[in-house]
Amino acid sequence: MSTNYVLVLDTNRKPLNPCKPGMARSLLKAGKAAVFKQYPFTIILNKAVDDAPKPVQLKIDPGSKVTGLALVQDDKVLWGAELYHRGQQIKADLEDRRKLRRGRRNRKTRYRQPRFLNRTRPEGWLAPSMLHRVLTTMTWVRRLTKFVPVTGISLERVRFDMQKMINPEVSGVDYQQGELQGYEVREYLLEKWNRQCAYCQATDTRLEVDHIHPKSKGGSDRVSNLTVACHDCNQAKGNRNITDFLSGKSDLLNRILSQVKQPLLDAAAVNSTRNKIAEELIATGLPIEFGTGGQTKYNRCRLDLPKTHWLDAACVGVVVHLTLETKQCLTITASGHGNRQMAGVDKYGFPYRHRTRQQVHFGFRSGDIVRAVVPKGKKAGTHLGRVLCRKSGSFDIQTKSGRVTGINHKYCSTIHGRDGYAYVF
């Protein structure tokens, strides 16, 4: 299976045309280039190149949990990546910090009067979990523009119609004459139900919108009463209530009813960050092309491409034809740089351990991606992954297959410094 193209710099760090992996191996083997960066894999030549590179379009499909990235040159998709955000983790960490602070203040400073309305938020303020989506996206935009001759950016500026999702019966000229609402509701349902039939989990078939509580018996068109089903299941259910249709399948019934109650968090996150991402991209000074969700889906279906985030990004904007030069994307997971909490606490909020301020042990930091070559013993072999450092020199390495414990630091070598992200091909 073909992989992403290799990014290329000349000796003056000027971005050049990305090359195929085979060409990069030949240059490295001949000593004409060296590895400049492991993720994204970039090589640097030992000479200057005066030829002007071909323009590359950076395409972005922003999402609540995953953002798709693609590099397109002359209708060829050269490089793709899926960036996984950690917005919910940030929200959970802030809630934990809030609980610890309130508990500590209640124990130690009960005389302290509570304060309200003593802080102001600037215009355009975003919650930290949502601002994180903007910052991580812009981080990778800046990285790619440093290593690739990007001459333009295409952004899918989708907007979910929240009012129509909650109350489809709302009236008004803007809603009556628009066609966006029908598509966005259907797309939201497909994402919510993982693009599979809610009753039989079929995926390779056409899915239809089904009313959980039949409309003929008073069911509404609200999104909380809608699901997706294949044609056979939709016909078999008919106008029966879901409890009658799934009698004897209590596990499936409970799963569907619990999933129906999920809030519109993802749609709200996309709506809240769409304008901020656009503003940040405009500030880069590069030409920006805005696309819609309907346009992206039309391009993907017309080109008969599978539903993935990075291929959605490649289909953003005006697309006539696409040739996939790569079929394997880089998975980027935002993992953060750790936290500043110096004391670990138990479930009651009382400290039970303290962390050291020393971060570097034997030249390594927790979070570095290392390669450990163990010559003998039970753990003999080559282990590649993120390292957990200890001052004793006995490290743990998180690999694809699991965690390998007790690796001596002498066997480790750094291949990519800690940058707040984890990578998987």
C-alpha positions in Angstrom: 0.0 0.0 0.0 1.4 3.4 -1.0 2.2 5.8 1.8 2.5 9.5 2.1 5.0 11.4 0.0 8.1 12.6 1.7 8.5 16.3 2.3 11.7 17.9 1.0 13.8 20.9 1.9 17.0 22.2 0.3 20.1 23.1 2.3 18.6 26.6 2.9 15.4 25.0 4.2 13.4 26.2 1.2 10.4 23.9 0.6 10.6 21.8 -2.5 8.3 19.4 -4.3 7.4 16.3 -2.1 8.9 13.1 -3.5 8.0 9.5 -3.4 9.3 7.3 -0.6 11.5 5.4 -3.0 13.2 8.5 -4.2 13.8 9.6 -0.6 15.4 6.3 0.2 17.7 6.6 -2.7 18.8 10.2 -1.7 19.4 9.1 1.9 21.4 6.0 0.8 23.5 8.0 -1.6 24.3 10.6 1.1 22.7 13.4 -0.8 20.1 14.1 1.9 19.6 13.6 5.6 16.5 13.1 7.8 15.4 16.5 9.0 12.2 15.6 10.8 10.5 12.3 11.6 6.9 13.4 11.9 5.9 14.5 9.3 8.8 12.7 7.6 11.0 15.4 6.0 14.4 15.2 4.4 16.9 18.0 3.8 19.2 18.1 0.8 22.9 19.0 1.1 22.7 21.5 -1.8 20.6 24.5 -2.8 17.9 24.2 -5.5 17.0 27.2 -7.6 14.1 25.6 -9.5 10.7 26.9 -8.5 8.5 24.1 -7.0 5.0 23.4 -8.2 2.2 25.0 -6.1 0.5 22.8 -3.5 -3.0 23.3 -2.0 -3.5 22.6 1.7 -7.0 21.3 2.3 -8.7 21.2 5.7 -11.8 19.5 6.9 -12.3 20.7 10.5 -14.3 18.6 12.9 -15.2 18.4 16.5 -13.1 15.4 17.3 -11.0 14.8 14.1 -9.7 17.3 11.6 -8.7 16.0 8.1 -5.6 17.4 6.4 -4.5 16.8 2.8 -1.9 18.2 0.4 -3.0 18.3 -3.2 -0.7 19.1 -6.2 -2.0 19.0 -9.8 -5.1 17.0 -8.7 -2.9 14.5 -7.0 -3.3 13.8 -3.3 0.3 13.5 -2.1 -0.1 13.5 1.7 -2.9 13.0 4.2 -3.4 13.1 7.9 -6.1 12.9 10.5 -5.6 15.2 13.6 -7.4 13.9 16.7 -8.3 16.6 19.2 -8.4 16.3 23.0 -11.1 18.8 23.7 -13.1 16.5 26.0 -9.9 15.7 27.9 -9.2 19.4 28.5 -12.8 19.9 29.7 -12.5 16.9 32.1 -9.1 18.1 33.5 -10.5 21.6 34.1 -13.4 20.2 36.0 -11.1 18.0 38.1 -9.0 21.1 38.9 -12.1 23.0 39.9 -13.3 20.3 42.2 -9.8 20.1 43.9 -9.7 23.9 44.4 -13.1 24.1 45.9 -12.4 21.2 48.2 -9.1 22.7 49.4 -10.6 26.1 49.9 -13.5 24.6 51.9 -11.1 22.8 54.1 -8.5 25.5 54.7 -10.1 28.9 54.1 -13.7 28.5 55.1 -13.8 32.2 56.0 -13.1 33.1 52.4 -16.1 34.8 50.8 -17.2 33.5 47.4 -16.6 35.9 44.5 -18.8 36.3 41.5 -18.8 38.5 38.4 -15.2 39.4 39.1 -13.8 38.3 35.7 -14.4 39.6 32.2 -14.0 37.7 29.0 -12.6 39.3 25.9 -14.7 39.6 22.7 -14.6 36.4 20.7 -13.7 34.3 23.8 -13.7 30.5 23.3 -13.8 27.8 26.0 -10.3 26.2 26.4 -11.6 22.9 25.0 -12.8 24.7 21.8 -9.8 27.0 21.5 -7.6 23.9 21.6 -9.2 22.8 18.3 -8.2 26.1 16.7 -4.7 26.1 18.1 -3.9 22.5 17.1 -5.2 23.1 13.6 -3.1 26.2 13.2 -0.1 24.5 14.6 -0.2 21.9 11.8 -1.0 24.6 9.2 2.2 26.4 10.2 4.3 23.2 10.2 3.1 22.2 6.7 3.7 25.6 5.2 7.3 25.5 6.5 8.0 22.1 4.8 5.8 22.3 1.7 5.4 25.0 -1.0 1.8 25.8 0.0 0.3 28.5 -2.2 -3.3 28.3 -1.1 -5.6 26.8 1.6 -9.1 25.3 1.1 -11.3 25.1 4.2 -14.7 23.4 4.6 -16.7 26.0 6.5 -19.6 23.9 7.4 -22.4 25.1 9.7 -24.9 22.9 11.4 -28.4 24.4 11.6 -28.9 23.9 15.3 -32.3 25.6 15.4 -33.7 23.2 12.7 -32.2 20.2 14.5 -34.1 21.2 17.7 -37.3 22.5 16.1 -37.8 21.6 12.5 -41.2 23.2 12.5 -39.7 26.7 12.9 -41.0 29.1 10.2 -39.4 32.0 8.4 -38.4 32.9 4.9 -34.8 32.0 5.4 -35.7 28.5 6.5 -38.5 27.9 4.0 -36.4 28.8 1.0 -33.1 27.2 2.1 -32.1 23.6 1.2 -29.2 23.4 3.6 -31.2 22.1 6.6 -32.2 18.8 5.0 -28.7 17.9 4.1 -27.1 19.0 7.4 -29.7 17.0 9.5 -29.0 13.9 7.5 -25.3 14.3 7.7 -25.5 14.8 11.5 -27.6 11.6 11.8 -25.1 9.7 9.8 -22.2 10.9 12.0 -24.2 10.3 15.2 -25.0 6.7 14.2 -21.6 5.9 12.8 -23.0 5.5 9.3 -24.6 2.2 10.0 -28.1 0.9 10.5 -29.2 1.4 14.1 -31.1 -1.9 14.1 -28.8 -4.4 12.2 -25.5 -2.4 12.0 -25.4 -2.8 8.2 -22.9 -0.4 6.6 -22.7 -1.1 2.9 -26.2 -0.1 2.0 -28.3 3.0 1.6 -29.5 4.4 4.9 -32.9 6.0 5.4 -34.0 8.4 8.1 -36.4 6.7 10.5 -38.7 8.1 13.2 -38.1 6.2 16.5 -41.5 7.1 17.7 -43.7 6.9 14.5 -44.8 10.2 13.1 -48.2 8.6 12.4 -48.6 8.2 16.2 -47.6 11.7 17.2 -43.8 11.5 16.8 -42.0 14.7 16.0 -39.3 15.5 13.4 -36.9 16.6 16.2 -33.4 15.1 15.8 -33.8 13.3 19.1 -36.6 11.2 17.5 -34.6 10.4 14.4 -32.2 7.6 13.5 -30.9 6.0 10.4 -31.9 2.5 9.2 -31.4 0.3 6.1 -34.4 -0.2 3.8 -35.3 -3.7 5.1 -35.3 -2.6 8.8 -37.2 0.5 8.0 -39.9 -1.4 6.2 -40.0 -4.1 8.9 -40.4 -1.5 11.7 -43.1 0.3 9.8 -45.2 2.5 12.2 -44.5 0.3 15.2 -43.0 1.8 18.3 -39.4 0.9 18.9 -40.2 -0.9 22.1 -42.6 -3.2 20.1 -40.2 -3.6 17.2 -37.2 -4.6 19.5 -39.1 -6.6 22.0 -36.8 -9.4 23.2 -33.7 -7.4 22.3 -33.3 -5.3 25.5 -29.6 -4.6 25.0 -30.1 -3.2 21.5 -33.1 -1.2 22.7 -31.2 0.4 25.6 -28.2 1.2 23.4 -30.4 3.0 20.9 -32.4 4.9 23.5 -29.2 6.0 25.3 -27.6 7.2 22.1 -30.7 9.2 21.1 -30.3 11.3 24.2 -26.7 12.4 23.3 -26.6 16.2 23.0 -25.5 18.2 20.0 -22.0 18.8 21.4 -20.1 18.0 18.2 -22.3 20.3 16.1 -22.0 23.1 18.6 -18.2 22.8 18.7 -18.0 23.0 14.9 -20.3 26.1 14.9 -18.3 27.8 17.6 -14.9 27.4 16.1 -15.6 27.7 12.3 -15.2 31.5 12.2 -12.1 31.6 14.5 -10.3 29.0 12.3 -11.2 31.1 9.2 -9.9 34.3 10.8 -6.6 32.6 11.7 -6.2 31.2 8.2 -6.9 34.6 6.6 -4.2 36.1 8.9 -1.6 33.8 7.3 -1.8 35.9 4.1 -2.4 32.9 1.8 -5.4 32.8 -0.6 -8.3 31.0 1.1 -10.9 29.0 -0.6 -14.1 28.2 1.4 -16.2 25.2 0.7 -19.4 23.8 2.0 -20.3 20.4 3.5 -22.6 19.6 0.6 -19.9 20.4 -1.9 -17.5 18.1 -0.1 -19.9 15.2 0.0 -20.8 15.8 -3.7 -17.2 15.6 -4.7 -16.5 12.5 -2.6 -19.5 10.6 -3.9 -18.8 11.7 -7.6 -15.3 10.4 -7.3 -16.4 7.3 -5.5 -14.0 7.8 -2.5 -14.5 6.1 0.9 -15.7 8.2 3.8 -12.6 9.2 5.8 -11.6 12.6 7.3 -8.4 13.1 5.2 -10.2 12.2 1.9 -13.0 14.6 2.9 -10.3 17.2 3.2 -9.0 16.4 -0.2 -12.6 16.9 -1.6 -13.0 20.4 -0.1 -13.7 23.2 -2.5 -13.7 23.0 -6.3 -12.6 19.6 -7.4 -12.7 18.2 -10.9 -10.6 15.1 -10.6 -8.4 13.5 -7.9 -5.7 10.9 -8.1 -4.7 9.2 -4.9 -0.9 8.9 -4.8 -1.2 7.7 -1.2 -3.7 5.4 0.5 -2.4 5.6 4.0 -2.6 8.7 6.1 -0.7 9.8 9.2 -2.7 9.6 12.4 -1.9 12.5 14.7 -3.3 12.5 18.3 -3.0 15.6 20.4 -1.6 14.2 23.7 -0.5 17.5 25.4 2.7 18.2 27.3 1.5 16.8 30.6 0.2 19.0 33.5 1.7 21.2 36.2 0.1 19.4 39.1 2.9 18.8 41.6 0.9 16.6 43.9 -1.1 13.5 43.0 -4.4 13.3 44.9 -6.6 10.4 45.9 -10.3 10.2 45.2 -11.1 12.4 48.2 -8.8 15.2 47.0 -5.9 14.6 49.6 -2.3 14.5 48.3 -0.6 11.2 48.5 2.5 11.6 46.2 4.7 14.5 44.9 6.3 14.8 41.5 9.9 15.8 40.9 10.7 19.0 39.1 13.3 17.2 37.0 12.0 16.5 33.5 15.1 15.3 31.7 16.6 11.9 32.7 19.7 10.6 31.0 19.0 12.9 28.1 15.3 11.8 27.6 12.0 13.4 28.5 8.7 11.6 29.0 6.8 11.8 25.7 9.8 11.5 23.4 9.5 8.9 20.6 12.4 6.5 21.0 13.8 3.3 19.5 15.1 0.8 22.0 17.2 -2.1 20.7 17.5 -4.7 23.5 20.2 -7.3 22.6 19.1 -10.1 25.0 16.8 -11.2 27.7 13.0 -11.6 27.8 12.5 -8.2 26.1 15.0 -8.7 23.4 14.1 -7.0 20.1 13.4 -3.5 18.8 10.7 -1.4 20.5 9.4 1.9 19.0 7.1 4.2 20.8 6.6 7.0 23.4 8.9 6.7 26.5 8.1 7.2 30.1 11.3 8.3 31.9 12.3 7.6 35.5 15.4 8.8 37.4 16.4 5.2 38.0 17.1 4.8 34.3 14.4 2.1 33.9 12.0 3.3 31.2 8.7 2.2 29.9 7.9 2.4 26.2 4.3 2.6 24.8 4.3 0.7 21.5 1.5 -0.3 19.1 1.2 -3.7 20.7 1.2 -2.4 24.3 3.5 -1.1 27.0 7.0 -2.6 27.4 8.3 -2.0 31.0 11.8 -2.0 32.4 13.9 -0.9 29.4 17.4 0.4 30.3 18.1 3.9 29.1 21.3 2.7 27.5 19.4 0.8 24.8 17.2 3.9 23.8 17.8 6.5 21.1 15.6 9.4 20.4 14.0 9.6 16.9 11.5 12.4 17.6 11.4 14.9 20.5 8.3 15.4 22.5 6.0 17.9 20.8 2.6 17.2 22.4 1.5 14.7 19.7 1.5 11.0 19.2 1.8 9.5 15.7 0.7 6.3 14.0 0.8 5.2 10.4 
